[in-house]
Amino acid sequence: MHRRSFIRTATLAVTAGMATACGGGGGGGTAIEDLPGIEEQTLAVLAASLEFLTGPDRWIAFGITTLDRSPLAEDRAVEVYLRTLTGDPEAQGEVVLGPLPATFSPASETGQSIYYLQTDLEVEGLFEIVAISGDDFGTAAVQIVDPANSRVINPEDNSPVVPGTMAISAPTPTVEDDRGVFSICTQSPQCGMHEMSLDEALATGRPVVVMFATPQFCQTAVCGPSVETLDGIRTSGEWGDTIFIHSEIFAEEPTGAQAAATPVTEAVAAWGLPTEPWLFTVEADGRILERLDGPMPEPVLRSMVENVSA
């Protein structure tokens, strides 16, 4: 695997589909009748995830700013609806979820503020998030897919890399063996999640938390300090025998316009990851319990670690 599509590219691709695609299913909803047209939006919503999976208790995280990219005040309440896309900017879609209160996660030095919620996603298709705060609102297109139709595919057998499937055993660079990569960790200072290779961790019969991310070369502000956040969770709690692994994305240092063609690490290639960052939690039997990409609020990551370590 020598090509790399970043979260920004994936987000733009989903947004571009708004002109021609319609949301799937979910009949019985009602329109948000008092919402003005798309050209009158006053908020910018960035749902920088490749896709969301149908199923219970799914996390949805996204950024919200004003149109000039200023952050919202922390005390502003935000409600979220999920509605179908009509393909017609003059038409309102059908609401399939909402209103749902979104929780605020403060900005860090390397990432913007994030809002998140957890809900059941029952219908796949192309939808939009509608975020409303007082008299302001904004929308962002999101892809919701059945896990069987995930675009994250194991290159070996073309099977989806989703909860319930077996984690892929692949080596990752460690402090003892850098496997020839230019950096085992581009965070400064380096994180403490490079003591064991991923393939070795999966062979132990212990829970594993593995993050694929590149702190220095992250492509959007929304992805923020995901490695630092996870490492802080690792050191601030008692997680039993859970093993924490971080894998960088690139095997060679990305350079300018050639970044998208930079070779990736063995594990990124083996897992078939088309974007970054990604977090997977793996149960002791080797099956993926949860996965998350894009924005990574600390409370969401902590919940995922708690679930796999219980």
Salt bridges, closest charged atoms under 4 A:
GLU51 OE1 - ARG151 NE 3.71
GLU51 OE2 - ARG291 NH2 2.63
GLU128 OE2 - ARG83 NE 2.44
ASP136 OD2 - ARG76 NH2 2.83
ASP177 OD2 - ARG179 NH1 3.76
ASP231 OD1 - ARG234 NE 2.68
GLU248 OE2 - HIS246 NE2 3.91
GLU266 OE2 - ARG179 NE 2.53
GLU298 OE2 - ARG302 NE 2.71
